[in-house]
């Protein structure tokens, strides 16, 4: 079968997949898998890759949901794009400048939009986009320093110091809380016992430890990359509140630093054997003028989770900084 033939078959599968979760999600809660001690069983490897954008495209205006035809068209365009990239001839890159990164084989963008057919992961504000930021954050986003930092992280300017690069470049911290899909490695391993839930993020080996025993949050003076998480069961939903983030807290695709007042609430509900509904609320009053919410279903992945060994911190930073110094020396001549 040709790549185009696969595309047609896959599009039919994608349309069916969009409709199936609505039926599966309606199952009686008593049918949800249970642990030996009676809690809802949310264990497994879950994947949140999706073709649904984080924010609603401006051109969609007030359109909250796609039609099934529009969703199928998005899935088809993705299949066509992958086929085109697969068939594309090899290209030679020149030394200097942007030499590219991973090719499309490694990308994991998802196959369909979310089952609800929402036009964005963000569900509130109603326009499906991040709310307005505070005046102070607005000034930063429009500042020359913000533009300079973005240019250095993108490779358009020499990097002045390793501290300018983000946690992903330094193999420290990549996903953040809440966690959104990126180009690849969108898997999460969840394990649980009566007192804890652990979430291992595939990307850069981060593990979140979530106590369920009612203990208080860490003291305000103790700040962590993933914050201080505390969980509780509300019927069949695991509710997790996270606070006490350190100064590395961030939201993907948002170009300003978050503050110590950031609080995130997440809700995990297994609505079907292979679907884990994930909802979240983000509140940082120093950054946004109102809290905002989103919904991102996760799909059970039957494959095991393999180690993601991030090595950029071993030699990548040295090479980036050495290359930056070489660029500056060349420009000086």
C-alpha positions in Angstrom: 0.0 0.0 0.0 1.3 3.5 -0.8 1.7 6.3 1.8 -1.4 7.9 0.3 -3.3 4.6 0.7 -2.3 4.5 4.3 -3.5 8.1 4.6 -7.0 7.2 3.4 -7.2 4.2 5.8 -5.9 6.2 8.7 -8.4 9.1 8.1 -11.3 6.6 8.4 -9.7 5.3 11.7 -9.3 8.8 13.0 -12.9 9.7 12.4 -14.0 6.6 14.3 -11.6 7.4 17.1 -13.1 10.8 17.5 -16.6 9.4 18.0 -15.7 6.4 20.2 -14.6 8.2 23.4 -18.0 10.0 23.8 -19.6 6.6 24.1 -16.9 5.0 26.3 -16.9 8.0 28.6 -20.5 7.5 29.4 -19.9 4.1 31.1 -21.0 3.7 34.7 -18.4 4.9 37.2 -18.7 1.6 39.0 -17.2 -0.1 36.0 -14.0 1.9 36.2 -11.0 -0.1 37.1 -10.3 -0.3 40.8 -7.1 -1.0 42.8 -7.0 -3.9 45.4 -7.6 -1.3 48.1 -10.7 0.2 46.3 -9.4 3.5 44.8 -9.9 4.2 41.1 -7.0 2.6 39.2 -5.3 5.3 37.1 -2.0 3.3 36.7 -0.4 2.8 33.3 1.5 4.7 30.6 -0.6 7.5 29.3 0.0 9.7 26.2 -1.4 13.2 25.7 -0.2 14.0 22.1 -3.0 15.8 20.2 -3.5 17.9 17.0 -5.6 20.3 19.1 -3.7 23.5 19.6 -3.0 24.9 23.1 -4.8 28.2 22.3 -7.6 28.6 19.8 -6.5 30.0 16.5 -7.5 33.6 16.2 -9.2 33.0 12.9 -11.7 30.6 14.6 -13.1 33.5 16.7 -15.9 32.2 18.9 -16.0 28.7 17.5 -15.7 26.5 20.5 -16.0 23.1 18.8 -15.0 21.6 15.4 -17.5 19.7 13.3 -16.7 16.1 12.6 -15.9 17.0 9.0 -13.4 19.7 10.2 -11.8 17.3 12.6 -11.4 14.6 9.9 -9.8 17.2 7.6 -7.3 18.2 10.3 -6.4 14.5 10.7 -6.1 14.1 7.0 -3.8 17.1 6.6 -1.6 15.6 9.3 -1.4 12.3 7.5 -0.6 14.1 4.2 2.1 16.2 5.8 3.7 13.1 7.3 3.6 11.3 3.9 5.1 14.3 2.2 7.9 14.6 4.7 8.5 10.8 4.5 8.9 11.0 0.7 11.0 14.2 0.7 14.5 13.9 -0.6 17.5 14.3 1.7 18.8 17.8 2.0 22.3 18.9 2.7 22.8 21.6 5.3 25.6 24.1 5.3 27.9 24.8 8.2 26.8 27.7 10.3 23.3 29.0 11.0 20.4 26.6 11.8 21.4 23.1 10.8 18.1 21.6 11.8 17.2 19.1 14.5 15.3 15.8 14.6 13.7 14.8 11.3 10.0 14.0 11.1 10.5 10.3 12.0 11.0 11.3 15.7 8.1 13.7 15.9 4.9 12.8 17.9 2.3 15.3 17.2 -0.8 13.1 17.7 -3.2 11.7 15.2 -6.5 13.4 16.0 -7.9 16.4 17.9 -9.3 15.9 21.4 -12.5 13.7 21.6 -14.7 16.6 22.5 -13.7 18.3 19.3 -12.8 21.5 21.2 -10.8 24.0 19.1 -8.2 24.5 21.9 -6.8 22.8 25.0 -7.7 26.0 27.0 -11.4 25.9 28.0 -11.6 29.1 30.0 -11.5 32.0 29.2 -14.3 31.3 26.7 -12.2 32.6 23.8 -9.9 29.6 24.2 -6.8 31.7 24.7 -4.6 32.7 27.7 -6.1 35.6 29.6 -4.7 39.1 29.7 -1.4 39.5 31.6 -0.7 42.1 34.3 0.8 45.4 33.2 4.2 44.4 34.6 4.3 41.2 32.6 3.1 43.1 29.5 6.1 45.4 29.8 8.4 42.5 30.1 7.0 40.6 27.1 7.5 43.8 25.0 10.9 44.6 26.3 14.2 44.4 24.4 15.6 42.0 27.0 12.8 39.5 26.4 13.4 39.7 22.7 17.1 39.2 23.2 16.6 36.2 25.5 14.2 34.6 22.9 16.7 35.2 20.1 19.5 33.5 22.1 17.4 30.5 22.9 16.3 30.2 19.3 20.0 30.4 18.1 19.7 33.7 16.4 22.2 35.4 18.7 25.3 34.1 20.6 24.3 32.9 24.1 25.9 35.0 26.8 25.7 32.5 29.7 24.3 29.1 30.4 21.8 30.7 32.8 20.0 32.3 29.8 19.1 28.9 28.4 16.0 27.2 29.6 15.7 24.1 31.8 15.2 21.9 28.7 18.4 23.0 27.1 20.1 22.3 30.4 18.4 18.9 30.9 16.9 20.1 34.1 13.2 20.6 33.6 11.1 20.4 30.5 7.4 19.8 30.9 6.3 22.0 33.8 3.0 21.7 35.7 0.5 21.4 34.2 2.1 19.3 31.4 1.3 19.9 27.8 2.3 17.8 24.7 5.3 18.9 22.7 7.0 17.5 19.6 7.8 14.1 21.1 8.0 12.0 24.3 4.5 12.8 25.4 4.2 9.7 27.7 3.6 9.6 31.5 3.9 6.6 33.7 1.5 6.7 36.7 1.8 4.2 39.6 -0.1 4.4 42.9 -0.5 2.8 46.3 -3.0 3.8 49.1 -0.7 6.7 50.2 1.0 8.0 47.1 0.6 8.6 43.4 3.8 8.9 41.3 3.9 10.4 37.9 7.1 9.8 35.8 7.3 12.2 32.9 9.1 10.6 30.0 10.9 13.8 29.0 14.0 14.5 31.1 13.1 11.9 33.7 11.0 14.1 36.1 9.1 12.3 38.8 6.3 13.9 40.8 5.5 12.4 44.2 2.0 13.2 45.3 1.0 12.2 48.9 -2.6 11.2 49.5 -2.4 11.0 53.3 -3.5 14.5 54.2 -0.1 15.9 55.1 0.3 19.7 54.8 2.3 21.3 52.0 6.0 21.9 52.4 6.9 25.1 54.2 6.9 28.3 52.1 10.6 28.4 52.3 11.0 25.1 50.5 10.7 25.5 46.7 11.0 22.8 44.1 11.0 22.5 40.3 7.7 20.5 40.4 6.4 22.3 43.5 4.7 20.7 46.5 1.9 18.5 45.4 -0.9 17.1 47.6 -3.6 14.8 46.4 -7.0 13.6 47.5 -9.8 11.6 46.0 -13.1 13.2 45.2 -15.4 10.3 44.2 -13.5 8.8 41.2 -11.4 11.9 40.6 -7.9 12.5 41.8 -7.5 16.1 42.7 -4.0 17.5 43.0 -3.0 20.9 44.3 0.5 22.1 43.6 2.2 25.2 45.0 5.7 26.1 46.3 7.3 26.2 42.8 10.8 27.6 42.6 12.0 30.2 40.0 12.2 27.6 37.3 8.4 27.2 37.1 7.1 27.9 33.6 4.2 27.3 31.2 5.2 26.0 27.8 4.8 28.5 24.9 4.5 31.4 27.4 7.5 33.7 27.4 7.5 35.2 30.9 8.6 33.9 34.2 6.0 32.7 36.7 6.1 33.8 40.3 6.1 32.1 43.8 2.3 32.7 44.0 1.6 30.1 41.3 -1.0 27.5 42.3 -2.1 24.7 39.9 -5.0 22.3 40.5 -5.2 19.2 38.4 -8.1 16.6 38.1 -7.5 13.1 36.8 -10.5 10.9 36.1 -10.5 7.6 34.3 -13.6 7.9 32.1 -12.9 4.7 30.1 -10.5 1.8 30.1 -8.2 3.6 27.8 -9.0 7.3 28.5 -7.8 9.4 31.4 -9.5 12.8 31.5 -7.1 15.6 32.6 -8.4 19.0 33.6 -6.4 21.8 35.2 -6.7 25.3 36.6 -3.7 27.7 36.7 -3.7 30.7 38.9 -0.8 33.2 39.2 -2.2 36.6 40.0 1.1 38.3 39.4 1.1 37.1 35.8 -2.5 36.8 34.6 -5.5 38.9 35.4 -7.6 35.8 36.0 -7.2 32.1 36.5 -7.4 29.9 33.4 -8.5 26.3 32.7 -7.9 23.6 30.2 -8.8 20.0 29.4 -6.5 17.4 27.8 -7.5 13.7 27.6 -4.7 11.2 27.9 -4.8 7.8 26.1 -3.5 4.5 27.5 -0.3 3.4 25.7 0.2 -0.4 25.6 3.9 0.1 25.1 6.4 0.2 28.0 8.1 3.5 28.9 11.8 3.5 28.0 14.5 5.7 29.6 14.9 9.2 28.1 18.5 10.1 28.8 19.0 13.8 28.3 22.7 14.5 27.7 22.7 18.1 26.6 24.0 19.1 30.0 27.0 16.9 29.6 28.4 18.5 26.4 25.7 20.5 24.6 26.1 23.5 26.9 29.8 23.5 26.4 29.4 23.4 22.6 26.7 26.1 22.6 28.8 28.5 24.6 32.0 27.7 22.7 30.2 28.3 19.4 28.8 31.6 20.8 32.3 32.8 21.7 33.5 31.8 18.2 30.7 33.8 16.6 31.6 36.8 18.7 35.3 36.5 17.8 34.5 36.2 14.1 32.2 39.3 14.3 35.0 41.2 16.1 37.3 40.7 13.2 
